[in-house]
Structures are given as structure tokens and as C-alpha cells.
């Protein structure tokens, strides 16, 4: 059974842009499952379940979104498309094919692009339904979302101010004697007090030797005098992300820590200064890495310099060697070099920057000097 919900007439510039990019890439059908991509294109924020939800785009045709019948009312308000529903006893993939004008043994799309977050089960069922070549939609969707509009930048700036404020407050907390988890809980409280949603991936609170692990899982280690502590956390404001890292020290630091911190600070500044419209993304990575290599710590910088930020905390553009994507105004990404000395400590400084025609503008302004807690 095919049930068609009410059609909307509201034009969507984002959907129009997606159609243009599909034509350029030779894509006949773009299918997007619940994700930041779906939210970006339609405003529909729905989690994935065993019942498929799929946005279907075809060049020069109205968008359609396939949803379970019991979710039709919520989907009816999406921007720029019609709602196609299926019942509990329908084959949803056959319903979608019919609604799009494709029939078994008849006309079929040649190339179908699939959003990166789609469940494998859904993809397998689609492959059994459509006689087509399936490709990843990641390049198309990444290109679509990489440059932010003014409304998106405003939300990102608000989230950035919230994490800045949390840094300014947490550094006045007594760290020694508390566990990593207790500090993380306090950071989340500070963010929630500002009306923010806490990021589901953090905070990362890495103390002492744990700070030598870039993606340490916050635990119950008690923080002690003389520890280095990496604080990496974020929040969400109306779906848009913030991300910041600061490294603090419990008590007076030794000379080795001061030296490493100074190198990371210089590397981070070099990366921000290297970010210019038109330069390849890898240029920023090479700028930070050159400073750390020249200092003799190159082998201890074990991750890329940065990642894009928006509705996802990690998205295009990725700031890594080998990425020749030209940076453009409106792109938002992190600059976060680090040095990690196994068994000792680590140092990372991360800011989010928005690229303008004049260079990189920081969305984080919490102090970058060594803070003793």
C-alpha cells in the first residue's frame, strides 16, 4: 500500500543545490537515511529504527520521503517534498520504487548514491530492489554541507561562546582529589546551565599519563598534584556543535611540560594563520606539523590537525595531509595539534575557526596560555 501525505510547496535552496550537484555527479537517485544529512536537507530530525526512513531525491523532480505510516504526521512538515508511507505489512522498498516511478523489470535508475550513515540492512534491501550501481553520497553531501550559511554560523558562534564560558569556570575548580569523571560531570553541568545540550561523545578528561592518549575514555582515576589534564568537550545548540580542547596543569609545571606546551601553542597558531581561502586543506595540517617536527616531537603528533564542524562534530573539511580540497569562505573546522609522550603526559590545544575572505576567525576565545589549577 502506498499512502501519500500532504505535499508542501515551500522551496528549499538546500534541496535545489543537492539537485544541481547530483546532475554534476551523474546521480539518478540520492537516498538519505536519518542523520545530520537528513536534518540539513529537510529539517526532519528522526532517529534510525528497524523501519526505514529515506529521503529520495531525483534531478528535476520533487523530493519524496519514505516513512512508516505511524510517523506520517511528523514528517508532513518537511521542507520541499511529499511524504510516502508504508504500513506494517508493506514492503517499504517496493513502495518507494513504485512511488518514484520505477517498476520491477522496467525503468531503473542507473546510479544511486547512498548516505554514509545508512544501515547495511537497508542498503542490502535496496540493492535487491533496484538494478543499479550504488555509490557513496559522502562526496556530494560533504560538498553540500561544508560551507556554512549565516544562520549556521550564528548557531556555531553561540555554541562556541558556551564552551568558552565553561572553560573560564572549570579552571577555578579544585582538580586535585577529584576523579576525571567528576570533572567531566561538572563541565556538563556548566554547559547545561547555559541551556546547551551536552555532546554525547564527551567530555574527555585525561589526567596524568592518561593525557598521552588522544581519545582517552574518561574514567575514575583520581587527579593528583603535578598532573597534566586535557579537557576536550563540546555541546550542541539547535543541532549545531561546539568543540574545544584546553590543557591545564595541577600545580606548578616542570620545564618539559612548559617546553611541550609552547611548541603546541606555536603549532596551533601556525595552523590558524595558514588557513586561507583557496589553499588546500592539507596546507593547514602541514603548517602545524612543521612546527612540531622542527621541535623534535614529530613522532608524538599522531592525529590529523582538524575536522569540519556543523551538525556533526566530525565532517568535511578534514584537515589532514593528502586532502587537496580547496578551503572556501564559510567552512568551519578545528585546528588542534597535539604532542603525546607515552607514560608521561600530553598537550592539545583546539579551537574551531570559521574561514572568511580575510582568513580564519576563531569561534573559541578561552585563554590559550598555561592555566594552573
Secondary structure as the mmCIF struct_conf table of DSSP 4:
data_model
#
loop_
_struct_conf.conf_type_id
_struct_conf.id
_struct_conf.beg_label_comp_id
_struct_conf.beg_label_asym_id
_struct_conf.beg_label_seq_id
_struct_conf.end_label_comp_id
_struct_conf.end_label_asym_id
_struct_conf.end_label_seq_id
STRN STRN1 UNK A 3 UNK A 4
HELX_LH_PP_P HELX_LH_PP_P1 UNK A 6 UNK A 8
HELX_RH_AL_P HELX_RH_AL_P1 UNK A 13 UNK A 25
TURN_TY1_P TURN_TY1_P1 UNK A 26 UNK A 26
BEND BEND1 UNK A 28 UNK A 28
STRN STRN2 UNK A 29 UNK A 33
BEND BEND2 UNK A 34 UNK A 35
HELX_RH_AL_P HELX_RH_AL_P2 UNK A 36 UNK A 42
BEND BEND3 UNK A 50 UNK A 51
STRN STRN3 UNK A 54 UNK A 57
TURN_TY1_P TURN_TY1_P2 UNK A 59 UNK A 60
BEND BEND4 UNK A 61 UNK A 61
STRN STRN4 UNK A 63 UNK A 68
HELX_RH_3T_P HELX_RH_3T_P1 UNK A 69 UNK A 71
HELX_RH_AL_P HELX_RH_AL_P3 UNK A 72 UNK A 75
TURN_TY1_P TURN_TY1_P3 UNK A 76 UNK A 77
TURN_TY1_P TURN_TY1_P4 UNK A 79 UNK A 80
STRN STRN5 UNK A 81 UNK A 86
TURN_TY1_P TURN_TY1_P5 UNK A 88 UNK A 89
BEND BEND5 UNK A 90 UNK A 90
HELX_RH_AL_P HELX_RH_AL_P4 UNK A 92 UNK A 99
TURN_TY1_P TURN_TY1_P6 UNK A 100 UNK A 101
TURN_TY1_P TURN_TY1_P7 UNK A 104 UNK A 105
BEND BEND6 UNK A 106 UNK A 106
BEND BEND7 UNK A 110 UNK A 110
STRN STRN6 UNK A 111 UNK A 114
TURN_TY1_P TURN_TY1_P8 UNK A 116 UNK A 117
HELX_RH_AL_P HELX_RH_AL_P5 UNK A 120 UNK A 129
BEND BEND8 UNK A 132 UNK A 132
STRN STRN7 UNK A 133 UNK A 136
HELX_RH_AL_P HELX_RH_AL_P6 UNK A 138 UNK A 146
STRN STRN8 UNK A 147 UNK A 147
HELX_LH_PP_P HELX_LH_PP_P2 UNK A 148 UNK A 149
HELX_RH_AL_P HELX_RH_AL_P7 UNK A 150 UNK A 170
TURN_TY1_P TURN_TY1_P9 UNK A 171 UNK A 172
BEND BEND9 UNK A 173 UNK A 173
TURN_TY1_P TURN_TY1_P10 UNK A 176 UNK A 177
BEND BEND10 UNK A 178 UNK A 178
STRN STRN9 UNK A 179 UNK A 179
HELX_RH_AL_P HELX_RH_AL_P8 UNK A 180 UNK A 193
TURN_TY1_P TURN_TY1_P11 UNK A 194 UNK A 195
HELX_LH_PP_P HELX_LH_PP_P3 UNK A 196 UNK A 196
STRN STRN10 UNK A 197 UNK A 198
HELX_LH_PP_P HELX_LH_PP_P4 UNK A 199 UNK A 199
TURN_TY1_P TURN_TY1_P12 UNK A 200 UNK A 201
STRN STRN11 UNK A 204 UNK A 207
HELX_RH_3T_P HELX_RH_3T_P2 UNK A 208 UNK A 212
BEND BEND11 UNK A 213 UNK A 213
TURN_TY1_P TURN_TY1_P13 UNK A 214 UNK A 215
HELX_LH_PP_P HELX_LH_PP_P5 UNK A 221 UNK A 221
STRN STRN12 UNK A 222 UNK A 222
HELX_LH_PP_P HELX_LH_PP_P6 UNK A 223 UNK A 223
TURN_TY1_P TURN_TY1_P14 UNK A 225 UNK A 226
STRN STRN13 UNK A 228 UNK A 237
TURN_TY1_P TURN_TY1_P15 UNK A 238 UNK A 239
STRN STRN14 UNK A 240 UNK A 249
BEND BEND12 UNK A 250 UNK A 252
HELX_RH_AL_P HELX_RH_AL_P9 UNK A 255 UNK A 274
TURN_TY1_P TURN_TY1_P16 UNK A 277 UNK A 278
BEND BEND13 UNK A 279 UNK A 279
STRN STRN15 UNK A 280 UNK A 280
HELX_RH_AL_P HELX_RH_AL_P10 UNK A 281 UNK A 294
TURN_TY1_P TURN_TY1_P17 UNK A 295 UNK A 296
HELX_RH_3T_P HELX_RH_3T_P3 UNK A 298 UNK A 300
BEND BEND14 UNK A 303 UNK A 303
BEND BEND15 UNK A 305 UNK A 305
STRN STRN16 UNK A 306 UNK A 308
BEND BEND16 UNK A 310 UNK A 314
STRN STRN17 UNK A 315 UNK A 319
BEND BEND17 UNK A 320 UNK A 320
TURN_TY1_P TURN_TY1_P18 UNK A 321 UNK A 322
HELX_LH_PP_P HELX_LH_PP_P7 UNK A 325 UNK A 325
STRN STRN18 UNK A 326 UNK A 326
HELX_LH_PP_P HELX_LH_PP_P8 UNK A 327 UNK A 327
TURN_TY1_P TURN_TY1_P19 UNK A 329 UNK A 330
STRN STRN19 UNK A 331 UNK A 331
STRN STRN20 UNK A 332 UNK A 335
STRN STRN21 UNK A 338 UNK A 341
TURN_TY1_P TURN_TY1_P20 UNK A 342 UNK A 344
STRN STRN22 UNK A 345 UNK A 348
STRN STRN23 UNK A 350 UNK A 350
STRN STRN24 UNK A 351 UNK A 356
TURN_TY1_P TURN_TY1_P21 UNK A 357 UNK A 358
STRN STRN25 UNK A 359 UNK A 362
BEND BEND18 UNK A 363 UNK A 363
BEND BEND19 UNK A 366 UNK A 366
BEND BEND20 UNK A 369 UNK A 369
STRN STRN26 UNK A 371 UNK A 372
#
